Amino acid sequence: MDYLYMSIKKKIIVVCHDAGGAEIIAAFLKYECVGLNSSCFVAGPAVAIFARYGIPVVDMTNVKEPLKIIFDWGEDPFFILFGIGWSSLFEISALQEALRRGITTVVYLDHWLNYRERFGYPQDGWKKRLPNEIWVGDSYAESIAKKEFPEILIRFVPNRSFDDAKARYASIADTIKEDPEAVLFLGEPMNEPINAMGMKRKMMFTEFDVLDDMLYVLSKKDEAPPLIIIRLHPSESKDKYNLVIAKYSSLFKIRISEATDLCIDLAAVGVVIGMESMALVVAYLCGKRTISYLPDESKQCGLPFTKIEKIKILDDLKKVLLHAS
């Protein structure tokens, strides 16, 4: 397993903020790096994720000069392993500083979308933010990354977070009774910038449209679902969907999930609906009926799993949901 650099005794540093990268890197550290000399500097959603995996961290969430702390940690690391998301400059700023200092940099990409955009594409100079090496966790991601970054070493490092999620789900499902008619909606900030530099994608719909369409269709069922759970994306506020919920609160029992683990919500429901969240993939891998609804016929769902039902128009959503069981 050369990708682990396990024969190297020097320290590695880990830098994470966003949830997607944190999940995949924390699982990597837990299952593949026992005994490795590492220091993890994390902020935002990554703090709770690393805690769930039992990995010690330095919490940088409210630190004023995080780069000074990271890069004054003692001896130069053998390499720095980064997540790279869209909601914070924490990761990309640390990556740029590491490149400036000549430290070997590795980015572990999560998901299958917006790979170049995470580094600032199409802005001038975006290639100067590229790391020395990119890791990907599955064959789909490997194919995309090799096409997007032909000049960078792409290394396949299996995504252990999926195995971990399936194991957690199997354990939790034994303690929570599933209601096959209950529905889980996975929030996702579709109308937010696609990178930390503030660049936005052109969207024909928002996450509010998706939730509204879902609730509207479910309101037409002969028997309303007994429960609708809304699980917020880590970057979303608790009151984000209040206006949409208020339209349907007299028809459904709707609650915002407070579960720290996605698998708790999955165990309680029979149907999972979202957009392009990685959580949809976890739902599918845990055996749930999983639906991606993107109300734009020109947009292709970026989730490379054929058994996830991919819906683009309201009429098809009606056909699917009114017969879901």
N, C-alpha and C positions, 0 to 999 in steps of 0.2 A: 504494500500500500504506500507507494512513494509519495502520494499526494499529502500524506499526513506529516511528512518530515519527522517521523518519530525517532529517527536516529540522531536528530539534532537536539542538543541539550540546551540551546539558547532559548531565551524567552520569546513567546509570541504575544502580541497585543491584539485584542478584539475590540472593535468599535461598532456599536449598534444603536439604532433608535427606532426605526419603523418595525411594525409587527411582523410583516412577512419575512424580512431578513432575519429578525430575531428568532423566529420559530426554527428556521432551518439551521442557523448557526448554533443555537443553544442545543438542538438535538445532536448536531455534529460533535460538539464538545462533550456532551454527556456520554455518547455511545462510542465515539471513536478516539477520544483524546484523554483517556484515563491516565493520570500521572503526568500529563504534559504541563510544562511550566508556562502558564498563561496568566495574563491580567486582563480583565474585561471591564471596559469603560462603556457604560450604557446609560441611556436616557429615555424619557418618554415611555411608550408602550413596552419597550424592550425590558424595562426593569421588572415588571410583573412576570413576563414570560421567562426570563432567566431564573427568577425565583421559583417558578413552578417546576423548572427542571433541576432545581437545587444547585445552581451554579453561583458561586460568590461573585459579586460585582462591586465596582466603584460607581455609585449613582451620581451621574453628572447632570441630572435634570435641572437643578437650580444653581449650578456652578457658573460664575461669571466669566472665568477664563479657562474653559475646558481644555483648549489646545495646550496651554502651558502645563497643566497637570498631566495630560496624556504623554507629552513628549519630554517631560522632565522626570519621568518615572524611573530613571536609572540608566542602565546599559541599553544601548540600541537593540531593539528586538531583531530576531531573525527575519520576521516578516510581520505585517499587520493585516489582519483579516477584518474586512468591512462588510456590513450590510449596506445596501444603497437604496433608499426609498425616495419618496417625493415630498414628505410633509415637513421636513426639517433640513436646515443647512448643517446640522451637527456632523453627519457622516461625510458629506462631500467636502466640507471644510477640513476635516481631519485627513481625508484622503489627499487633498491638495497639499497640505503641509507635509505629509509623509513623502510625497513625490518630490517636493522642494528640497527635502533633506536627504534624498537619495535612498530612503528606506524601501525595501521590497514590499510591494502592495499587492494584496489579493482581495478581489470582490466576489462574494458568493451571491449570485443573482437568484432572487425568488421570482415566482410567477413566470409568465410567458409574454408579457406586454411591456412596451415602452422601454426597451433595453437601452437604446442610444439616448433617449430623452432624459434618462436618469443622470446622465453626464453632461446635460446641457444642449444636446443637439436640437435644432440646427444652428445654434449660436456660434459665432466665430470663436475658435479656440477650444471647442468642446473636446477635441481629441487630446488636448493637453491634460485633461482630467482622467484619462483612461489609466487603469492600473497596469501593473506588470503582468498580471495573470487574472483570469476570470474562472470561477467555479460555477458549475451548474449541476442540478440534482436529478435530472432525468433526460432521456433521449430526445424528447421534444425540445426542451430548453437548449440542449447541446446543439441541435440542428439550427435553431434560431440564432444562437450566439455566434456560431461559426460563420454564419452569413452576415451578421451585423458587424462583427469585429474580426475581419480576416487577418489583421495584423497582430492580434493578441493571442497568446497561448490560452486555449480553452481546455479546462480540465473537468472531467466527469467525476463528481464526488457525490455518491448516492444520498438522496434526501431522506434522512432517517426520521424527520418529523412526521411523515405519513405513517410509518410503522408505529411510532409512539402514540399518535392520535387513535389509530385503530385499537391498540392495546388498552388505552384509557377508556375508549368507548365501550369495549367489551366488558370492562370491569364496572363501569357506571351503569350500563344498561341492565345489569343484574339487580340494581337497587332502585331504579326508577321505572314506573309503569308507563309504557308508551300508549298514547292515544293516537290511533292511526288517522283520525280526522283532524287533529291539531296541525297547525301550520307555523313554520318558522320562517320569518323574513329576515334576510341578512342585509343590513345596511351597508352602504358603500358610497363614498363621496365622489360620485361620477362627475359633478360639475365643478370640482376643485381643480387647482393646477396639477399638471402631470409630473412636475418636478419641483424641486425646492427653489428654483430660480423664478418661479411664478408663471411659467408657460402653461397655457390652457389649451385643451383639445376642443375641437368643434363638435358639439353634441346636439342632437336633435331632441333630446329628452333629458330629464333629470331623475335622480333617485326618488324624488317626490312623486313624479309621474308614475314610476314603476310601482311604488307602494299604493298609490291611489287606484291605479288600474287593478291591482291584485285584490284590494278590498272591495272595489266595485263588483268585480266578477264573483267573488265569494259571497257577496250579499245576494246574489241571484240564485244561490243554491237552495234547494227545497228545505234543507236543514243546514243552518249556519254551523261553521266549525265551532267546536266547544271552546277553543282557545287559539288565539293568534299571539305568538311571541315575536317581538321585534328585538333582534340582537344588533346593537350598534357596532359600527366599525370603531376601532380604538381612537380614531381622530374625531369622532362625532360627539356632539353634546347631547345630554340626556333629553333636552326639550326640542331637539331638532325636528322631529316628525309630529309635534303636538297638533299642528293645524290639520294635518291629514287624519290623524287619529280621531280628532274631535268630530269629524264628519261622520264617522262610523261607530263611535263609542256606544251608541244606543243599540247597535245591531250585534256587536261582538264583544266578547271578553278579550281585551287587548292589553298586554302588559309589556313593558320594557324589561328585557332580561338584565338581571344583576349577577348572573353566573360568571365566575372568572374563567371557567373552562367551557369552550364551545360544546364539548361532548355532553355536558349536562343538558343543554338545550336540545341537542340532537336526540338524546335518549327519550325525550318527552313527546316528540312529534312524529308524524308519519310522512309529512311533505315539507320540503325545504325549497324556498324560492329566493333568488337573488339576481345579481347581474353578472359580474365577472370576478367576484371575490374568490380568493384561495380557499375560503371557508366552504364554498360550494363543492370544491374538489374533496375536501375532508368529508363532507356530508355524503357524497357519492361513494367514497371509499368505505364509509361506515354502513353502507347498505341502504341509505335513505333514497326515496324518490326525490330526485334533484332537478330543479327547473331553473334555467337561466332565461330571464325575460329582458330583452333589449328592444324596445319599441322603435326600431329604425331598420327598415328593410335593407339599407345599404351597409349596415354594420355587421361584421362577422364577429361572433363570440370568440374570444381569445383562449378559451379553455379547451385544451386538446384531448378531450375525453368524449367519445362518441355517445356514451350511454347517459350523459347529462342531456336532458331534454332542452333544446334551444329554440325559444319562441321569439318571433319578431313582430307579430301583429296581434291586436287585441282579440280578434275573432278566434285566432288559434289558442290564445290563452284561455278563452272561454271554453273551448272544446276540451282542453286539457284539465282545467281546474274543476269544471262542473262534473267531470267523471273521475276526478282523483279520489283514490281511496288508500 
